[in-house]
Structure formats: structure tokens, C-alpha cells
């Protein structure tokens, strides 16, 4: 939701500056592009969790746990 709000804010900023090249048709196309980019960045570029630990570390910890339980 924050990404879409940011895209909407950029669109509004562009619209209020009355840029000569920004026709209504181009503004609609730019709005669609901004929303698509915001959606992609928020869903693919950002993750809500931390990175997984290194797999080799998990194997070493599992080997130590197995060795300690077999004694």
C-alpha cells in the first residue's frame, strides 16, 4: 500500500507542476507505469522476512546434534 501511495504522490506531483510535455494521455500512461513499477518493487524487490541462514551452517549444527545424541 505504501508503494502505491508513493506512486500516486509522484503522479500528483507531476500533475501539479504543469509540465508542457505531460498531456492527459501521457499522464494516464505514466500513472499505469508508476503503479506497475510500484507493484513489482513492493512484491519482488522487498521481502518481509530476513535472509535464510547459510545451508552449510545448518548441516554443521545438525551433525553436532546427531553426534551428541548418539553418545
DADA-V957416 format. One record per residue. N is the residue number from 1. SS is DSSP state (a for helix, b for strand, c for the rest). PHI is phi in radians with two decimals (NA if undefined). BURIAL is I if it has 16 or more other C-alpha atoms within 10 Angstrom, else O. Layout:
# DADA-V957416
n = [N | N]
ss = [SS | SS]
phi = [PHI | PHI]
burial = [BURIAL | BURIAL]
This chain:
# DADA-V957416
n = [1 | 2 | 3 | 4 | 5 | 6 | 7 | 8 | 9 | 10 | 11 | 12 | 13 | 14 | 15 | 16 | 17 | 18 | 19 | 20 | 21 | 22 | 23 | 24 | 25 | 26 | 27 | 28 | 29 | 30 | 31 | 32 | 33 | 34 | 35 | 36 | 37 | 38 | 39 | 40 | 41 | 42 | 43 | 44 | 45 | 46 | 47 | 48 | 49 | 50 | 51 | 52 | 53 | 54 | 55 | 56 | 57 | 58 | 59 | 60 | 61 | 62 | 63 | 64 | 65 | 66 | 67 | 68 | 69 | 70 | 71]
ss = [c | a | a | a | a | a | a | a | a | a | a | a | a | a | a | a | c | c | c | c | c | c | c | a | a | a | a | a | a | a | a | a | a | a | a | a | a | a | a | a | a | a | a | a | a | c | c | c | c | c | c | c | c | c | a | a | a | a | a | a | a | a | a | a | a | a | a | a | a | c | c]
phi = [NA | -1.17 | -1.14 | -1.18 | -1.13 | -1.12 | -1.12 | -1.14 | -1.13 | -1.10 | -1.05 | -1.11 | -1.06 | -1.09 | -1.15 | -1.32 | -1.49 | 0.82 | -1.25 | -1.12 | -1.42 | -1.59 | -1.37 | -0.97 | -1.17 | -1.18 | -1.12 | -1.10 | -1.13 | -1.14 | -1.08 | -1.07 | -1.12 | -1.07 | -1.18 | -1.14 | -1.10 | -1.09 | -1.13 | -1.14 | -1.15 | -1.28 | -1.63 | -1.80 | -1.45 | -2.03 | -2.11 | -1.54 | -2.25 | -1.40 | -1.22 | -1.19 | -1.18 | -1.11 | -1.08 | -1.13 | -1.14 | -1.11 | -1.16 | -1.16 | -1.14 | -1.12 | -1.15 | -1.15 | -1.11 | -1.17 | -1.16 | -1.27 | -1.43 | -1.51 | -1.29]
burial = [O | O | I | I | O | O | I | I | O | O | I | O | O | O | O | O | O | O | O | O | O | O | O | O | O | O | I | O | O | I | I | O | O | I | I | O | O | I | I | O | O | I | O | O | O | O | O | O | O | O | O | O | O | O | O | O | O | O | O | O | O | O | O | O | O | O | O | O | O | O | O]
